[in-house]
Amino acid sequence: MGTYHLAYKGGTMAETDAERDASMAAWGTFLGGLGEQLVDAGNPFGPATTVAPGGAVSDGAASGLSGYSIISSGSLSDATATAKGCPILSQGGSVEVHEIFPVM
């Protein structure tokens, strides 16, 4: 079993209470359906800054990341299959799946 980081990119924000409720229900179904596979449900990201190699700081982040979750899975392929059920995909976003190597 490995540990995998699901990095959420983009997606649209709900504009109405009904859309927000539907989005939260979809996320609850997705995350709840992961069972013991879910290590950390994660959270959405808020405002960001970027620090350059010389120490200069700028507002925002070029990555476009909007949130994360951490799961356990048998392989990168299995984790990727799990990510295909993520609600952000129906909201115009994408999911990057990264294996986490335990070095510390």
N, C-alpha and C positions, 0 to 999 in steps of 0.2 A: 504494500500500500504506500502510495506517495501522497504528498500534500501539494495542492495546486491553488494558485491565485487566479481568480476570475476578475480581470480588469475591465470594467464597463466603460465604454466610450460613447459619448453623444447621447442621443435619445431626446425626445421632446417632453416638455413639462405639460402636465394636465392643465387645461384651461378652465374646467368647470369642476364643481364638487362631485358630480357623477363620474367624470373621467378620473378624478383623483381617487375616488372610492374603488373604481374598477381596476386602476393601476395597483393600488395597495393590495387588493384582493388577489390579483395575478401574482404579485411578488410573494404574498403569503403562501399561496398555493405552491409556487416554485420552490421557495426556501423550505417550507414545511414538508414537501415531498422528498427532500433530500435525506431526511431522517438522520441517522448517525453519520452519514457522509458529510454533513455540514459541520465544519470546524469553527467558523466565525461567519455569521450572516453578513457582517460588514456594515457599511453605511454609504450614503452618497457623499460626494466631496463638495465643499463650499469654495469660497474665494481662495486663490492661490497666488504664490509668487515664484519666480525662478531665480536661482542664484547661479551666475556664470562663473567659469573657472577663475577669473580675476577678482571675484567677489562682488561684481556689480549685480544689483537686484532689480528685477523688472516685475511689473504686475502681470498676473496671468500665467498660464502654463500652455506650452505648445502641444502637449500630448493630447489634450481633449478628453482626458479621463474624467468620468463623472461618478465613479464609485467602485466598490470591490466586494468580493466575498472570498472565503477560503474554504476549500473542500478537500476531502481525502478521496482518493480514487486509485484503482488498480494500475492505471497507465495514463499517459497523456492522451491517448486515443479515447479512453473511457471518459476522462474529464471533459474532453472536447464534445463528446456525445451528450454529456450532461448539460453543457453550456448551450446546446442547441435548444433547450427548453426555456431559456431565460427570457423573461418578459421584455427586456430592453430591445430585443430583436424586433418585436412588433411595434416598438415606439421609435423606430428609425435609427437605433443605436447598434453597436456591435460588442462582441466580447473577445478579449484576448485571453488565452489560457497559458499560464506560465507554471512550470514545475518549480517548486521551492526546494532548494537543496539545504539540508540541515548542516550548516557548518559551524554554528555556535550553540 
